[in-house]
């Protein structure tokens, strides 16, 4: 069995975003965020949505997600505006699920 090449974190984020952007519009709403972070607590999803949805229209773009994710990686302090603890917590769960899928796939 051939080993799969490792995806960069940015490639992983893009692939996951595109998988929930079913309309291909480049925007994802609350339902898509729930799919993106399947298994996360509702309070975590609500907090993420409030951080990602900058203009209050109920949707966010890939760049919004990347901005928040990048800030969380660069600044480990638990500041909801720049590096939400919830993002790191849900990312850890999601990375574990992705690793399990790759190992078992």
C-alpha positions, -999 to +999 in steps of 0.1 A: +000+000+000+014+034-010+017+060+017-003+091+011+017+124+010+012+146+040-011+175+034+000+209+047-023+225+073-034+250+047-042+224+021-062+205+048-081+236+057-089+243+020-100+207+013-122+206+044-138+240+036-145+230+000-161+197+012-187+217+031-191+244+005-217+223-013-230+252-034-195+261-045-202+297-036-171+302-015-192+309+015-203+285+043-230+291+069-237+277+103-248+242+090-215+239+071-195+249+101-213+222+121-202+197+094-167+211+094-164+206+131-186+175+134-187+164+170-179+198+185-201+213+212-228+237+201-213+264+223-180+260+205-197+262+171-216+293+182-183+310+194-165+301+161-194+314+140-193+347+159-156+350+152-158+339+115-189+358+105-173+393+103-202+410+085-230+393+103-246+378+073-245+343+087-217+331+063-179+330+062-153+325+035-123+302+033-101+333+039-120+341+071-114+305+083-077+306+073-073+340+090-086+327+123-068+294+120-035+312+113-039+336+142-046+306+165-014+289+154+007+320+157-007+333+190-014+306+217-030+330+241-067+324+247-080+356+232-113+349+214-108+377+189-074+365+176-068+329+187-099+311+201-093+283+224-124+267+209-107+266+175-077+248+188-099+224+208-120+216+177-090+214+154-073+189+177-104+167+176-107+171+138-070+163+132-074+132+153-104+121+132-086+129+099-055+109+111-078+079+120-094+081+085-059+082+068-046+053+090-078+032+083-083+043+047 
